[in-house]
Amino acid sequence: HSPLYRELYAGRALDDLPTVNKDVLMERFAEWVTDPRLGLGALEEHVENLGTDDALFAGEFRVMPTGGTSGRRAIHAFDRAEWTECLVAFVRWSELFGLRPKVPRLRIATVMTTGAKHMTTRFNLSTNVGVHRSLRLDAGSPAAEQARALEAFRPDVLLGYSSAIGLLACEALDGRLRVESEAGRGTR
């Protein structure tokens, strides 16, 4: 239903489809999206005003930008069905790492971003329904502060950006972080 994809892909064989990157999607945003309520300016404003909650655009869409590490930031809007598909993939990924619901509940600490502009935060907000005990730490906060919170929380599982986990590993190697879960298994 996207005018952009209809134009680019009409009459082409599967092996002849052109690639589409963020530059094309953002330059032709109005032709890419299929819902007229999703104007780029309104979505940008919504993202700019996001705090730490899971606020929806027009009461229906989760909107978040890409990080822009490729040199161009993109905006993505997910309706309920699309977000459900994302969450299913997230839960399947979690299961690969043994993060299944159980009693006693797992203590899971994440060291990522806490701002709702980021998909990792939005996943955490959407999946935090009490199945696990959760602690969200901001990767931008000092490692010593993160270490104190982790020692108090005693997570069974620690997830996060590799750069943040690397700094915490240095804290542990230097004797400034000792984390053991309630079960005494240590952090995986």
Stockholm file with secondary structure:
# STOCKHOLM 1.0

chainA/1-188         HSPLYRELYAGRALDDLPTVNKDVLMERFAEWVTDPRLGLGALEEHVENLGTDDALFAGEFRVMPTGGTSGRRAIHAFDRAEWTECLVAFVRWSELFGLRPKVPRLRIATVMTTGAKHMTTRFNLSTNVGVHRSLRLDAGSPAAEQARALEAFRPDVLLGYSSAIGLLACEALDGRLRVESEAGRGTR
#=GR chainA/1-188 SS CCHHHHHHHTTCCGGGCCCCCHHHHHHTHHHHCSCTTCCHHHHHHHHHTCCSSCCCBTTTBEEEECCCTTSCCCEEEECHHHHHHHHHHHHHHHHHTTCCCCSSCCEEEEEECCSTTSHHHHHHHHHCSSSSEEEEEETTSCHHHHHHHHHHHCCSEEEECHHHHHHHHHHHHTTSCCCCCTTSCCCC
#=GC SS_cons         CCHHHHHHHTTCCGGGCCCCCHHHHHHTHHHHCSCTTCCHHHHHHHHHTCCSSCCCBTTTBEEEECCCTTSCCCEEEECHHHHHHHHHHHHHHHHHTTCCCCSSCCEEEEEECCSTTSHHHHHHHHHCSSSSEEEEEETTSCHHHHHHHHHHHCCSEEEECHHHHHHHHHHHHTTSCCCCCTTSCCCC
//
